[in-house]
Amino acid sequence: MAAIYKSWPTDLKDPPIEFFLERDEDKLHRAKVAPQQLRLVDRGYLSTLTFYSVLEEQVGISAQPVYRWVVNEMGRKLYRPDHYIFVDVLPEVTVERYNRNGGLVYENNMWIKFPKRINYWYDRLLASFEPATSVYRLDGNREPNIVLEEFRDLVSMLKKGPSKID
């Protein structure tokens, strides 16, 4: 199994749209060429669309260049996944975990500031761009070890193929 993650510079301030797009393209290219059959990718074009849709709605930054990019690059640099796995965590649980582990939650974190809008846009964009893609949701508010075990079980079922999944 290949796990492909987006690596963000921790000191990046107000990244331009091109940074998000280039990083998605780079990450998805690495996933495409990975020799394993099952590739796990943390976020992808749908996450970028969601982020910019909320940014447009809440701050006024246009999401249209990102939408055009997705339409133009789908099937070329961007690929539709076979499955989406969401680990849903309440914002207050996320903040508590960061604080407990000595981390820092940035005040402009979209997931913390606008969780309902993030979920709204994910659901809307999933229905628009990925209506036939299977979606799995894990309750991330439980202990991380339990969530990890459930995630591993789900991945194991996905490896076996669609006929083995309920």
TAWOLIN-V385406 format. One record per pair of residues at least 12 apart in sequence whose C-alpha atoms are under 7 Angstrom apart, sorted by the first residue. I is the first residue (numbers start at 1). J is the second residue. D is the distance in whole Angstrom. If there is no record, write none. Layout:
# TAWOLIN-V385406
i->I j->J d->D
i->I j->J d->D
This chain:
# TAWOLIN-V385406
i->1 j->36 d->5
i->1 j->37 d->7
i->1 j->38 d->5
i->1 j->39 d->6
i->2 j->34 d->7
i->2 j->36 d->6
i->2 j->38 d->7
i->2 j->39 d->5
i->2 j->40 d->6
i->3 j->39 d->6
i->3 j->40 d->5
i->3 j->41 d->6
i->4 j->27 d->7
i->4 j->31 d->6
i->4 j->40 d->6
i->4 j->41 d->5
i->4 j->42 d->7
i->5 j->27 d->7
i->5 j->41 d->6
i->5 j->42 d->5
i->6 j->23 d->7
i->6 j->27 d->6
i->6 j->42 d->7
i->24 j->44 d->6
i->24 j->45 d->7
i->25 j->77 d->6
i->25 j->78 d->7
i->28 j->78 d->7
i->29 j->77 d->7
i->38 j->159 d->7
i->49 j->66 d->7
i->49 j->67 d->7
i->50 j->118 d->6
i->50 j->121 d->6
i->50 j->122 d->6
i->53 j->121 d->7
i->54 j->117 d->6
i->54 j->118 d->7
i->82 j->133 d->6
i->82 j->134 d->7
i->83 j->133 d->6
i->83 j->134 d->5
i->83 j->135 d->6
i->84 j->134 d->6
i->84 j->135 d->5
i->84 j->136 d->6
i->85 j->135 d->6
i->85 j->136 d->5
i->85 j->137 d->6
i->86 j->136 d->6
i->86 j->137 d->5
i->86 j->138 d->6
i->87 j->137 d->6
i->87 j->138 d->5
i->87 j->139 d->6
i->87 j->140 d->5
i->88 j->137 d->7
i->88 j->138 d->6
i->88 j->139 d->5
i->88 j->140 d->5
i->89 j->139 d->7
i->89 j->140 d->5
i->89 j->141 d->5
i->90 j->141 d->7
i->91 j->112 d->5
i->91 j->115 d->7
i->93 j->141 d->7
